[in-house]
Amino acid sequence: YQRRVHGGSLFCYQFRMESALQSKENPVTKSEEYPKSYLLTFNLGKLKNLGTLIRSASAFNVSKIFAVTKHHENPKKKKLMKEFGFFGHQGTLEQMEFQAFENLQEVKKFCVENNIYVCGVEIMDNARPVSEYPFKGSTLFVMGNEGTGLNDNQKAICDHFVYIPQYTTKTASLNVAVAGSIVLHHFALWAKYPPSKITGEKFAPERFELPRPETDLSIKQVKEDQEEEEKADS
């Protein structure tokens, strides 16, 4: 096939991806509303990975970030930033909507009540390649810890699992932020989200603000605020 189309491997790849998407017809897009994607922040250990995932979630049209947090009764973004950090989000945090939960069981209950599938991203026997687009509808994606992967409690709330195929054995797995970004992009393709407009050599977000000191808190600022609160409590 490649010899018949200008010898272009990139064109061939695009054709195969489009063919795969057509063969996995998305019945939900026949209605007026696209399937939605959600991302769960739980059990991640590195602040930069979480911030990068927030940035990718913004790029790939994730509807909400689900956060299991001690601030579930009063989930203000500033409090969430102090708890999670979100270092590396590059100003996208202000564009994201958050929904707070007390525990994973509450997350699962909400998903069942709102017809949201829960998909774990993990390399395991019953996981399907994300390149097959094995999605069924609106989906919450659950990422594993950088060192240990999904824990048993996370696996228990999942309806199905996906993994990202690799083509060498030079590394055992991908960075969690990289893996999450790839999965979210595949879901966006499957859901047929309309691509954003390009201005110059970048995408032009509808609402974009440069990080501001009062909202884009650095790790140092977060620690300073925590110390002040501890002093006030003592």
C-alpha positions as CSV (number, residue, x, y, z in Angstrom):
1,Y,0.0,0.0,0.0
2,Q,2.8,2.4,0.9
3,R,4.3,2.1,-2.6
4,R,1.0,3.2,-4.2
5,V,0.6,6.4,-2.1
6,H,3.7,8.5,-2.8
7,G,5.8,6.1,-0.7
8,G,4.7,8.1,2.4
9,S,4.8,6.2,5.7
10,L,3.1,9.2,7.4
11,F,0.2,9.1,5.0
12,C,-0.1,5.4,5.4
13,Y,-0.2,5.7,9.2
14,Q,-2.9,8.3,9.0
15,F,-4.9,6.2,6.6
16,R,-4.6,3.2,8.9
17,M,-5.7,5.3,11.9
18,E,-8.7,6.7,10.1
19,S,-9.6,3.2,8.9
20,A,-9.4,1.9,12.5
21,L,-11.6,4.6,13.7
22,Q,-14.1,4.0,11.0
23,S,-14.2,0.3,11.8
24,K,-14.8,1.1,15.4
25,E,-17.9,3.2,14.7
26,N,-18.8,5.4,17.7
27,P,-22.6,5.0,18.2
28,V,-22.7,7.7,20.8
29,T,-21.7,10.5,18.3
30,K,-25.0,9.8,16.4
31,S,-26.7,11.8,19.2
32,E,-26.2,15.5,19.7
33,E,-23.7,15.1,22.5
34,Y,-20.1,13.7,22.3
35,P,-19.0,11.1,24.8
36,K,-17.1,12.8,27.6
37,S,-13.7,12.0,29.2
38,Y,-12.7,12.4,32.8
39,L,-9.4,12.0,34.7
40,L,-8.9,10.8,38.3
41,T,-6.2,12.2,40.4
42,F,-5.3,9.5,42.9
43,N,-2.2,7.6,44.1
44,L,0.3,9.7,41.9
45,G,3.5,10.5,43.7
46,K,5.2,13.2,41.6
47,L,3.8,16.7,41.3
48,K,5.2,17.3,37.9
49,N,3.4,14.3,36.4
50,L,0.1,15.5,37.8
51,G,0.6,19.0,36.4
52,T,1.5,17.6,33.0
53,L,-1.6,15.4,33.0
54,I,-3.7,18.5,33.8
55,R,-2.1,20.2,30.8
56,S,-2.8,17.2,28.5
57,A,-6.3,17.0,29.9
58,S,-6.9,20.6,28.8
59,A,-5.5,19.9,25.3
60,F,-7.6,16.8,24.8
61,N,-11.0,18.1,26.0
62,V,-11.3,16.3,29.3
63,S,-14.5,17.5,30.9
64,K,-13.5,17.3,34.5
65,I,-10.8,16.2,36.9
66,F,-12.0,13.9,39.7
67,A,-10.0,14.4,42.9
68,V,-10.2,12.1,45.9
69,T,-9.3,14.7,48.6
70,K,-9.6,15.5,52.2
71,H,-11.1,18.8,51.1
72,H,-14.1,17.1,49.4
73,E,-16.6,19.2,51.4
74,N,-15.0,22.5,50.4
75,P,-13.0,21.8,47.3
76,K,-11.5,25.2,46.4
77,K,-8.8,25.1,43.8
78,K,-6.3,26.8,46.1
79,K,-6.8,24.0,48.7
80,L,-6.4,21.4,46.0
81,M,-3.2,23.0,44.8
82,K,-1.8,22.8,48.3
83,E,-2.7,19.2,48.6
84,F,-1.6,18.0,45.1
85,G,0.7,20.7,43.8
86,F,-0.1,20.4,40.1
87,F,3.4,21.6,39.3
88,G,3.9,21.9,35.6
89,H,0.3,22.6,34.5
90,Q,1.6,25.8,32.7
91,G,-1.5,27.9,33.5
92,T,-4.1,25.2,32.4
93,L,-5.3,24.5,35.9
94,E,-7.5,27.6,35.8
95,Q,-9.3,26.2,32.7
96,M,-10.1,22.9,34.2
97,E,-13.2,21.9,36.2
98,F,-12.8,19.8,39.3
99,Q,-15.1,17.5,41.2
100,A,-14.1,16.3,44.6
101,F,-14.8,12.9,46.3
102,E,-14.2,11.5,49.7
103,N,-13.0,8.1,48.5
104,L,-12.9,5.7,45.5
105,Q,-16.2,4.2,46.4
106,E,-17.9,7.6,46.0
107,V,-16.2,8.0,42.6
108,K,-17.5,4.6,41.4
109,K,-21.0,5.4,42.7
110,F,-21.1,8.7,40.8
111,C,-19.9,7.0,37.6
112,V,-22.5,4.2,37.8
113,E,-25.3,6.8,38.4
114,N,-24.1,8.9,35.5
115,N,-23.3,6.1,33.0
116,I,-19.6,6.8,33.0
117,Y,-17.3,3.8,32.3
118,V,-14.2,3.5,34.5
119,C,-11.1,2.6,32.5
120,G,-7.8,1.7,34.2
121,V,-4.5,2.3,32.3
122,E,-2.3,-0.6,33.1
123,I,-0.2,-3.4,31.5
124,M,-2.1,-6.5,32.5
125,D,-3.5,-9.7,31.0
126,N,-7.1,-8.5,30.5
127,A,-6.2,-5.0,29.2
128,R,-6.8,-4.2,25.5
129,P,-4.5,-2.1,23.3
130,V,-5.5,1.5,23.3
131,S,-4.9,1.5,19.5
132,E,-8.0,-0.7,19.2
133,Y,-10.1,2.2,20.6
134,P,-12.0,-0.2,23.0
135,F,-14.2,2.6,24.4
136,K,-17.9,2.3,25.0
137,G,-19.1,5.8,26.0
138,S,-18.2,8.6,28.5
139,T,-15.2,7.3,30.4
140,L,-13.2,8.1,33.6
141,F,-9.5,7.2,33.2
142,V,-7.6,6.0,36.2
143,M,-3.8,6.2,36.1
144,G,-1.4,4.1,38.3
145,N,1.3,5.2,40.6
146,E,4.7,5.9,39.0
147,G,6.4,2.9,40.8
148,T,3.7,0.4,41.7
149,G,0.9,1.0,39.1
150,L,-2.7,0.7,39.9
151,N,-3.4,-0.5,43.4
152,D,-6.1,-3.1,44.2
153,N,-8.6,-0.5,45.3
154,Q,-8.2,1.4,42.0
155,K,-8.5,-1.9,40.0
156,A,-11.7,-2.7,41.8
157,I,-13.6,0.3,40.5
158,C,-12.5,-0.2,36.9
159,D,-14.9,-1.7,34.3
160,H,-12.1,-2.4,31.8
161,F,-8.4,-1.7,31.2
162,V,-6.2,-0.4,28.3
163,Y,-2.5,-0.5,27.7
164,I,-0.2,1.2,25.3
165,P,1.7,-1.2,23.0
166,Q,5.5,-0.8,22.9
167,Y,7.8,-1.9,20.1
168,T,11.0,-2.6,21.9
169,T,12.0,-4.0,25.3
170,K,14.4,-1.1,26.1
171,T,12.0,0.2,28.8
172,A,9.4,-1.6,30.9
173,S,6.8,1.1,30.8
174,L,6.1,4.7,29.9
175,N,6.1,7.7,32.3
176,V,2.6,8.0,33.7
177,A,2.1,11.5,32.3
178,V,3.2,10.4,28.9
179,A,0.9,7.3,29.1
180,G,-2.1,9.3,30.2
181,S,-1.6,11.8,27.4
182,I,-1.5,9.1,24.8
183,V,-4.7,7.5,26.1
184,L,-6.6,10.8,26.4
185,H,-5.6,11.6,22.8
186,H,-6.8,8.2,21.6
187,F,-10.2,8.8,23.3
188,A,-10.5,12.2,21.7
189,L,-9.9,10.6,18.3
190,W,-12.5,7.9,19.0
191,A,-15.0,10.5,20.3
192,K,-14.5,12.6,17.2
193,Y,-14.0,15.8,19.1
194,P,-13.6,18.7,16.6
195,P,-10.0,19.8,16.5
196,S,-9.0,23.3,17.7
197,K,-8.1,26.1,15.3
198,I,-4.4,26.8,14.7
199,T,-3.0,30.3,14.9
200,G,0.5,30.6,13.6
201,E,2.4,27.7,15.0
202,K,0.2,27.1,18.1
203,F,-3.4,26.3,19.0
204,A,-5.4,29.2,20.0
205,P,-7.4,28.4,23.2
206,E,-10.7,30.2,23.6
207,R,-9.7,31.2,27.1
208,F,-6.1,31.4,28.0
209,E,-4.3,33.4,30.7
210,L,-0.6,33.4,31.4
211,P,0.2,32.0,34.9
212,R,-0.3,34.6,37.6
213,P,1.5,34.5,40.9
214,E,-1.7,34.6,42.9
215,T,-3.2,31.6,41.1
216,D,-0.2,29.6,39.7
217,L,1.3,28.8,43.1
218,S,4.8,27.4,43.0
219,I,5.9,24.6,45.3
220,K,7.7,27.1,47.5
221,Q,4.6,29.3,47.9
222,V,2.5,26.3,48.8
223,K,5.0,25.3,51.5
224,E,5.1,28.8,52.8
225,D,1.3,29.0,53.0
226,Q,1.2,25.6,54.8
227,E,3.7,26.8,57.3
228,E,1.6,30.0,58.0
229,E,-1.5,27.9,58.5
230,E,0.3,25.5,60.9
231,K,1.5,28.5,62.9
232,A,-2.0,29.9,63.0
233,D,-3.4,26.6,64.2
234,S,-0.7,26.1,66.9
